[in-house]
Amino acid sequence: MLNSTALDHTWIAAHIPHHGTMCLLNSVQAWDQVRIQCDAVSHRDPANPLRAHGRLGTVCGIEYAAQAMAVHGALQAGPALSCPRVGYLVSVRSATLHTARLDDIAADLVIEASCVTASANNILYEFNISAAGQLLLAGRAAVVLDAAALHITGGSS
């Protein structure tokens, strides 16, 4: 069962490494150990930092999903978390865009992410973004929590 205690923008900004206008999510609507559902209204803001050439392309929704994943991690860490743990989005796969842009969507965005698999350092999420029941973007994203722990092979000697 999803926890339906709503958490607002101020709570989100205090628990993820995104601040100011770059904190895109409005609130957490529900979450549990596997899933999170957030909403956003910042896609309609002309000052949205992801806008380019007067528009907000649907691919920018990946950042909304990544922030929902970061919030999910903060919620799972619980109150013992003194500083947000930084994760790195290392891969996006099977991304399907069902519209060209987000800034012309009148309804609030609904961002959902579900953990497919997780280890101590790697997490794979499925995500989707919708508005008024219409799917706008869906895909999968891989997150690495401690990039310094990765062992990189190859390169010149």
N, C-alpha and C positions, 0 to 999 in steps of 0.2 A: 504494500500500500504506500502510495506517495505521501510524504509529509506535505501538508497543504498550508503550512505557516508561511505567509508571504514575507519576503525580505525585500526591502526597498533599495533604490539606487545608492543611497548613502552607505548602507551595509555592504553592497557589492563593491563600491569604490574603496572601501577600507580593507577588503579581503582579497583583491586581485591586484596585479601590478599595473593596471590601466587607470589613469587618473584624468581629471578634467574632461574635456569633450571626447577624449579617446575611450572613456568608459561608456560603452554604447548601450548597455542593458538597462532597462527600467526597473525590473523586479524579477525575483524568483517566485514563480507561482506554485511549484510543487517539486519535490525531489525525494529520492530514496537512494540506496547504496548503488544502484545501477543506472538510474535515469535522472534527468533534470529537465524542467520546463521553465523557461524564462520568457519575458515579453520585452519588447523594445518599441520606442516611439521616435528614436533619434534618426531613423531613416528619412523622416520628413523634414528634418532640420536643415535649412540651407547652409548652416555652418558646420555640418558634419565633416570631420577631418578626412574622411575617406572619399568625399566627393571629388570628382575630376571632370573638367570641361562642363560644369553645370549639371552634373548628374551623378547618381550613385548606382553603379552597375551591380547586378545581382551577384557577381563573383565576390563582392565585398561582404556578402552574407557569411562567407567562410570566417571572417573575423568575428562576427556576431556569435557563430557557433563555437569558435575557439574560446571566446570569453565565457560562454556558458560552461564549457569544459573546465575552465580555470575556477569558476565559482563552484562547480561540482567537487573539484579537488579540495577547495577551501572548506566546504561543508563537511566532507568526509574527514578532514584533519581535525575538525572540532575546535573548541575554544583554546586548546593548548597551542595552537598555531600563533606564534607571536609576529611572524613576518610571512607574507604570502610566498609560497614555494614557486619558483619560476619554472614554467614548463616551456618547451620549444616545440612548435608545430613543425614536424619534420616531413610530413607527407600528407597529401590529400588525394584520394583515389575515388573513382566512380562518381565524380561530381556531375550532377545533372541539373542544369539551369532550365527552369520552366517559364521564365520571363526574362526580359532584357535588363530591367532596372528595378530598383527598390524604392527610389524617391517618389515615384508616382503612385505608390500603393497607399491608399487612404486609411486602411485598417492597421491596427497595431500588428507588429510581427510577433509570431510565436516561434520560439527557438527551442528545439528539443534535441537532446543528446543522450545516447545510451551507450554505456561501456560494453564493448564486445568481449574484450580480454584485457587483463592488466597484470603487470609484474611490478616489482619494486621500482623500476625505472622507466618502464614503457607502458603506454596505454593506447588502446585502439577504440575509437568511438565511431558510432554511426550517428549522423545528425540530419535534421531536416528543419527547414524554415517554411512557415506557412503564414497566411493572412486570410482572415474571413473564410477559413476552410479550404483555401486554394494552396496547393503545394507550390512553392517558389523555387526551392533549392534543396537538394539532398546529396549526401555523399558519406565518405568515411575519412577519418583523420587520425593520424598517428602522432602521439605526443611523447617526447622524451623529457623526463624530469631533471636529470642530472647529466648534461651534455659532457661535462668533464670526465665522467665515468666511462664514456664510450671509448673503446679502443679502435683507433683508425689505422688500417693497414694500407700499405702501398706508399706511393710517393717516391721521390728521388732520394738517393743515398749519397 
